[in-house]
Amino acid sequence: MPLRIDVITIFPDYFAPLQLSLMGKAQQSGLVTIAIHDLREFTSDRHRSVDDTPYGGGAGMVMTPEPWGQAIDAVVTDQSTLIVPTPAGKLFSQPVAAELAHSTHLIFACGRYEGIDQRVVEYYRPRIDVRELSIGDYVLAGGDVATLAMIEASVRLVPGVLGNPESLVEESHQLPGVEYPSYTKPPTWRGLDVPEVLLSGHHDQIARWRAEQSTIRTTHNRPDLLPGS
Ligand SMILES: N#Cc1c(-c2ccc3ccn(Cc4ccccn4)c3c2)n[nH]c1N
């Protein structure tokens, strides 16, 4: 049963990259199906409006609930998980990506402006799994880039999408800490040599060196990922 993904957005063109590379191959192979829906197709006024002023005042505009209700109703089933990207969401992570990769149907609601009327979340929460997710502690202009990131991180974990599942084992955020540095040909580049141990053929020494490099890199770049931190 392929993973089905429906993306609802006012900027469908943001999702053209999903036809390329690994994401494109995943769709061609039938492991994943991705459909992009223009929210404005679900409006009923001649201006195809999707936003209005916020109750309680404040800067910016808020996305009105009805177009979202019409759009989500058009694709939702009782197997759906509704993902709402928002700076206020729980942090998206590799474990969350793995959960989404094993879902049946994902609906991504890509908001813009100051976000989507909260009643959309409130309406669907008693009916289906609803997850408000953030990709990090910075503010984007909308949910589209976050959705692209979450789709790519999740779809690559769908069994069969990656040619060599081995490559999933050693990458960052699978194992504790970050991954070791990588090198390839040429053995010397602009006077810089590849670490000799990697050319030695001594697999135990290489494994030990890589473990040391992972710890050094994690300590320097992501001490928060060190065991016991
Ligand atoms: N995921 C995620 C996000 C977002 C995100 C997601 C959806 C929307 C819909 C509108 N905006 C703009 C906006 C600006 C200010 C306050 C609220 N909203 C979004 C931003 N920003 N940063 C993340 N990690």
The ligand as a MOL file (V3000), in Angstrom:
LIG
                    3D

  0  0  0     0  0            999 V3000
M  V30 BEGIN CTAB
M  V30 COUNTS 24 27 0 0 0
M  V30 BEGIN ATOM
M  V30 1 N 6.8090 24.4620 10.4500 0
M  V30 2 C 7.1470 25.5630 10.5770 0
M  V30 3 C 7.6560 26.8700 10.7290 0
M  V30 4 C 7.1130 28.1030 10.3440 0
M  V30 5 C 5.8010 28.4330 9.7360 0
M  V30 6 C 4.8960 27.4150 9.4020 0
M  V30 7 C 3.6330 27.7430 8.8890 0
M  V30 8 C 3.2860 29.0860 8.7210 0
M  V30 9 C 2.1170 29.7570 8.2710 0
M  V30 10 C 2.3550 31.1230 8.3280 0
M  V30 11 N 3.6200 31.3110 8.7930 0
M  V30 12 C 4.2330 32.6170 8.9850 0
M  V30 13 C 4.1280 33.0520 10.4160 0
M  V30 14 C 4.8690 34.1030 10.8130 0
M  V30 15 C 4.7920 34.5160 12.1270 0
M  V30 16 C 3.9570 33.8720 12.9910 0
M  V30 17 C 3.2470 32.8070 12.5390 0
M  V30 18 N 3.3310 32.3930 11.2290 0
M  V30 19 C 4.2150 30.0970 9.0480 0
M  V30 20 C 5.4650 29.7850 9.5540 0
M  V30 21 N 7.9990 29.0630 10.6810 0
M  V30 22 N 9.0660 28.4720 11.2530 0
M  V30 23 C 8.8870 27.1430 11.3140 0
M  V30 24 N 9.7880 26.2470 11.8500 0
M  V30 END ATOM
M  V30 BEGIN BOND
M  V30 1 3 1 2
M  V30 2 1 2 3
M  V30 3 1 3 4
M  V30 4 2 3 23
M  V30 5 1 4 5
M  V30 6 2 4 21
M  V30 7 1 5 6
M  V30 8 2 5 20
M  V30 9 2 6 7
M  V30 10 1 7 8
M  V30 11 1 8 9
M  V30 12 2 8 19
M  V30 13 2 9 10
M  V30 14 1 10 11
M  V30 15 1 11 12
M  V30 16 1 11 19
M  V30 17 1 12 13
M  V30 18 1 13 14
M  V30 19 2 13 18
M  V30 20 2 14 15
M  V30 21 1 15 16
M  V30 22 2 16 17
M  V30 23 1 17 18
M  V30 24 1 19 20
M  V30 25 1 21 22
M  V30 26 1 22 23
M  V30 27 1 23 24
M  V30 END BOND
M  V30 END CTAB
M  END
